[in-house]
Amino acid sequence: MTKDQLRASCDKYRVALDQFARHRLRLAVEPKRIDPCDASIDDRRRTAHVLWMCDEIPRIADENLEKAMRWLGFLQGALWAARIY
């Protein structure tokens, strides 16, 4: 996968997450990193974190494509687990 394809995938997933937030959560969710030690993570905060990852992955790819691909795999798993994509 090229960096351009990676960016396109993140854009596609961002659209799916925005639709999920609007239709299922009935909220507008802004990208925001969550504290991994926080045990009280609800759907809104989880969605905000995955949106944040959509923004971060292309930036990471500029320096470390392998790491960006691992993050993409996590993002895809999160979308699958939430039955979004």
C-alpha positions in Angstrom: 0.0 0.0 0.0 1.3 3.4 -0.9 1.1 6.5 1.3 -1.6 7.9 -1.0 -3.6 4.7 -0.7 -3.2 4.9 3.0 -4.5 8.5 3.1 -7.4 7.5 0.9 -8.3 4.6 3.3 -8.2 6.9 6.3 -10.4 9.4 4.5 -12.9 6.7 3.7 -12.9 5.4 7.3 -13.4 9.0 8.6 -16.6 9.3 6.5 -17.9 6.0 7.9 -17.1 7.1 11.5 -18.8 10.5 11.0 -21.9 8.7 9.7 -21.8 6.3 12.6 -21.5 9.2 15.1 -24.4 11.2 13.5 -26.8 8.3 13.0 -26.1 5.8 15.8 -24.8 8.1 18.5 -26.7 11.1 17.4 -23.7 13.3 18.1 -21.1 15.3 16.4 -17.8 13.9 17.5 -14.5 15.7 17.2 -11.2 13.8 16.9 -9.5 13.5 20.3 -6.9 11.2 21.7 -8.0 9.4 24.9 -5.9 8.4 27.8 -5.2 4.6 27.5 -5.3 4.2 31.2 -8.9 5.6 31.5 -11.3 2.8 32.2 -14.4 4.8 31.5 -14.4 4.8 27.7 -17.9 5.1 26.2 -18.9 4.9 22.5 -18.5 8.7 22.0 -15.0 8.8 23.4 -14.0 5.7 21.5 -15.2 7.1 18.3 -13.4 10.4 19.0 -10.2 8.4 19.5 -10.5 6.4 16.3 -11.2 9.7 14.4 -8.0 11.1 15.9 -6.2 8.0 14.6 -7.6 8.7 11.1 -5.8 12.1 11.3 -2.6 10.7 12.8 -2.0 7.7 10.5 -1.1 9.8 7.4 1.3 11.9 9.5 3.0 8.8 10.9 3.3 7.3 7.4 5.5 10.2 6.4 8.1 9.0 8.9 7.4 5.3 9.4 5.2 3.5 7.0 5.4 0.2 8.9 4.0 1.8 12.1 1.3 3.5 10.1 0.2 0.2 8.7 0.0 -1.3 12.2 -2.2 1.7 13.2 -4.3 1.1 10.2 -4.8 -2.5 11.2 -5.9 -1.4 14.6 -8.3 1.2 13.1 -9.8 -1.5 10.8 -10.2 -3.8 13.8 -12.0 -1.1 15.8 -14.3 -0.4 12.9 -15.1 -4.1 12.5 -15.7 -4.6 16.2 -18.1 -1.7 16.3 -19.8 -3.0 13.1 -19.1 0.2 11.3 -17.2 -1.2 8.3 
